[in-house]
Amino acid sequence: MSETKITMPAYVPPPPRRLLEPHRIFLLAVFAGIVFCAIWFLRWDWLPKYQWKLLHGIWETLFLLFSTAAVGFLLAIGLGLVQVTGPRPLAWLARGFCTLIRGTPLLLQLWLLYYGLGSVFAQYPEIRQSMFWPYLRQAWPYGFTALMLSFAAYEGEVMRGAFAGVPRGELEAARAFGMGRFTMFHRIWLPRAIYRALPTLSGETVLQLKSTPLVATITVVDVYAIISRVRQDTYLTYEPLLLLALIYMCLTGILVLLFRFLENRIPSRGA
């Protein structure tokens, strides 16, 4: 009997979506209507007085976002890698760290660091007289640490799955070419893992942006703290909060576009 060969058709990627689709046009029209009503019917005479403070608050928010995400992602690479490669005691420690951070509220972690660890530092004269005390007495190191550890724990689990999902054949091919462990890691394993984690990294970065207002509870002056001050000074409710929502929407949109640009710049064949 003759064997019949079945030829699978070549994969044809779907055409790119158009920017101005009907549902997007409708949403843009609704958004434009809301913005017009807000500008026309609400009170905005307070805005020139606080514009520079708002810009400073936005800068503080962006600094917290990118600094904590960058340092947290570097820590997440180590957390994900050690869970895949071992040794087993370090893998247990990394898994326990991720479970502890992900299982408790970020606000609780922030308060434990600021009100707990900060008060412990103040009890030791050696720390108060050291060169680090001018920084440890401020709130931003504790806010930075809490946000950084939270991002590292969530992204560490993502990187664990990304490292484990890289095909073993690619790593074996790298060894066959004579690559050392470090060369194989930074040229093959790490880039492939980052590409696999990139969509999730985008979502985690947006969530990190939405977590930054929590630092206002420990007196860090970000854009949310400025808006709260505006509400206290002007006795207005809707206008400052609507402006705050618009600021976060714009920042989120910029982040999403940035990550989509990065995803489109990386070849996806075989990923």
C-alpha positions in Angstrom: 0.0 0.0 0.0 1.3 3.4 -0.9 1.7 5.9 1.9 -0.1 9.2 1.5 1.8 12.2 2.7 -0.3 14.9 4.4 1.1 18.4 3.9 0.1 20.9 6.4 -0.6 24.4 5.1 1.9 27.1 6.0 1.0 29.3 8.9 -0.3 32.7 7.7 -0.4 35.3 10.4 -3.7 37.3 10.7 -3.7 40.7 9.2 -2.9 43.6 11.6 -5.9 45.2 13.2 -6.8 48.7 12.0 -6.3 51.5 14.4 -9.7 53.2 13.7 -12.1 50.3 14.1 -15.9 51.0 14.8 -15.8 50.1 18.5 -12.7 52.2 19.0 -14.3 55.2 17.2 -17.3 54.8 19.5 -15.2 54.7 22.6 -13.2 57.7 21.5 -16.4 59.7 20.9 -17.7 58.8 24.4 -14.4 59.7 26.0 -14.3 63.0 24.1 -17.9 63.8 25.3 -16.9 63.1 28.9 -13.9 65.3 28.6 -15.9 68.1 27.0 -18.6 68.0 29.8 -15.9 67.9 32.5 -14.2 71.0 31.0 -17.3 72.9 30.4 -19.4 72.2 33.5 -16.8 71.7 36.3 -14.5 74.1 38.1 -10.8 74.2 37.1 -9.7 77.6 38.3 -7.5 75.9 40.9 -5.3 74.1 38.3 -2.7 76.9 37.6 -2.0 77.2 41.3 -1.1 73.5 41.6 0.3 72.8 38.2 4.0 72.7 39.3 3.2 70.5 42.3 1.3 68.2 40.0 4.2 67.9 37.7 6.5 67.2 40.6 4.0 64.5 41.8 4.0 62.9 38.4 7.7 62.8 38.4 7.8 61.2 41.8 5.3 58.6 40.6 7.3 57.8 37.5 10.5 57.6 39.4 9.0 55.1 41.9 7.5 53.1 39.1 10.6 52.7 36.9 13.1 52.3 39.7 11.1 49.7 41.6 10.2 47.8 38.4 13.8 47.8 37.2 15.4 46.6 40.5 12.5 44.3 41.1 12.8 42.7 37.7 16.5 42.1 38.3 15.6 40.4 41.5 12.8 38.4 39.8 15.3 37.0 37.3 17.3 35.5 40.2 14.1 34.3 41.9 12.8 32.6 38.8 16.1 31.1 37.8 16.9 29.6 41.2 13.5 27.9 41.3 14.2 26.1 38.0 17.9 25.3 38.4 18.3 25.0 42.2 20.0 24.2 44.5 16.9 23.0 46.3 17.3 25.0 49.6 17.6 28.2 47.6 14.6 27.2 45.5 12.6 26.6 48.7 13.6 30.1 50.0 12.7 31.7 46.7 9.3 30.0 46.6 8.6 30.9 50.2 9.5 34.5 49.5 7.2 34.7 46.5 4.4 33.0 48.4 4.7 35.3 51.4 4.8 38.5 49.4 2.0 37.5 47.1 -0.2 36.2 49.9 -0.2 39.4 52.0 -1.5 42.9 51.1 0.9 45.4 49.8 -0.4 48.0 52.2 0.3 45.7 55.1 3.9 45.2 53.9 4.4 48.9 53.4 3.2 49.7 56.9 5.3 46.9 58.5 8.4 48.3 56.8 7.7 52.0 57.6 6.1 51.8 61.1 7.8 48.6 62.2 11.3 48.5 60.8 11.6 52.3 60.8 10.8 52.5 64.5 13.3 49.7 65.2 16.0 51.6 63.5 15.3 54.7 65.6 15.9 52.8 68.8 19.6 52.2 68.0 22.0 55.2 68.5 24.5 53.6 66.2 22.1 53.8 63.3 20.9 57.3 64.2 24.5 58.5 64.2 25.5 56.7 61.0 25.6 58.3 57.5 22.5 56.3 56.5 20.2 57.9 59.1 19.3 61.0 57.0 17.9 58.5 54.5 16.4 55.9 56.8 14.4 58.6 58.6 12.6 59.4 55.4 9.6 57.6 54.0 10.7 56.9 50.4 13.2 54.1 51.1 10.5 52.1 52.8 8.0 52.8 49.9 10.7 51.9 47.4 11.5 48.6 49.2 7.9 47.6 49.6 7.0 48.2 45.9 10.2 46.6 44.7 9.8 43.4 46.7 6.2 43.2 45.6 7.1 43.5 41.9 9.9 41.0 42.3 7.7 38.4 44.0 5.0 38.5 41.3 7.4 38.7 38.4 9.6 36.1 39.9 6.8 33.5 39.5 6.4 34.7 35.9 10.1 34.3 35.2 10.1 30.8 36.7 7.5 29.7 34.2 9.3 31.6 31.4 12.6 29.9 32.2 11.0 26.5 32.4 9.1 27.1 29.1 12.2 27.6 27.0 12.6 24.5 24.8 15.4 22.3 26.0 16.5 21.7 22.4 17.6 25.3 22.1 19.8 25.0 25.3 21.2 21.7 24.1 22.0 23.2 20.7 23.9 26.0 22.5 25.9 23.5 24.4 26.7 21.7 21.2 28.1 24.9 19.8 30.5 25.0 22.7 28.8 27.9 24.6 29.6 28.1 28.3 26.9 28.4 30.9 27.1 32.2 31.2 27.2 32.7 27.5 24.3 30.4 26.9 22.4 32.1 29.7 22.7 35.7 28.5 22.5 34.9 24.8 19.9 32.1 24.6 18.0 31.3 27.8 17.5 34.8 29.3 16.4 36.6 26.0 13.9 33.7 25.2 12.5 33.8 28.8 12.1 37.6 28.7 10.3 37.4 25.4 7.9 34.8 26.8 7.3 37.0 29.9 6.9 40.3 28.1 3.1 40.3 27.8 2.8 39.5 31.5 5.5 42.0 32.4 3.4 44.7 30.7 0.4 43.9 32.9 2.5 43.7 36.0 4.1 47.1 35.2 0.6 48.7 34.8 -0.4 47.1 38.2 2.8 48.5 39.7 1.8 52.0 38.5 -1.6 51.6 40.2 0.1 50.5 43.4 2.2 53.6 43.7 -0.6 55.7 45.4 -0.2 53.5 48.5 3.1 55.3 49.3 1.0 58.4 50.1 -0.1 56.7 53.3 3.5 57.0 54.6 3.9 60.7 53.6 5.6 60.1 50.2 4.5 63.0 48.0 3.4 61.5 44.7 0.7 62.7 42.4 -2.0 61.0 44.5 -0.8 62.9 47.6 -0.9 66.2 45.6 -4.5 65.5 44.5 -5.4 64.8 48.2 -3.9 68.1 49.2 -5.9 69.9 46.5 -9.1 68.3 47.8 -8.3 69.5 51.3 -7.5 73.0 50.2 -10.3 73.6 47.7 -13.1 71.3 49.2 -13.6 70.0 45.7 -14.2 66.3 45.1 -14.9 65.4 41.5 -12.5 67.7 39.7 -9.3 66.6 41.4 -10.3 62.9 41.2 -11.2 63.2 37.5 -7.8 64.8 36.8 -6.1 62.1 38.7 -7.9 59.4 36.7 -7.0 61.1 33.5 -3.3 61.2 34.6 -3.2 57.5 35.4 -5.1 56.7 32.1 -2.5 58.6 30.1 0.4 57.0 31.9 -1.1 53.5 31.5 -1.7 54.1 27.8 1.9 55.2 27.3 3.2 52.1 29.1 0.9 49.8 27.0 2.1 51.4 23.8 5.7 51.1 24.9 5.4 47.4 25.6 3.6 46.7 22.4 6.4 48.5 20.5 8.9 46.2 22.2 6.8 43.1 21.4 6.6 44.1 17.7 10.3 44.8 17.6 11.2 41.3 18.7 10.8 38.5 16.1 8.0 36.1 17.2 8.8 33.1 15.0 9.2 30.0 17.0 8.4 31.7 20.3 
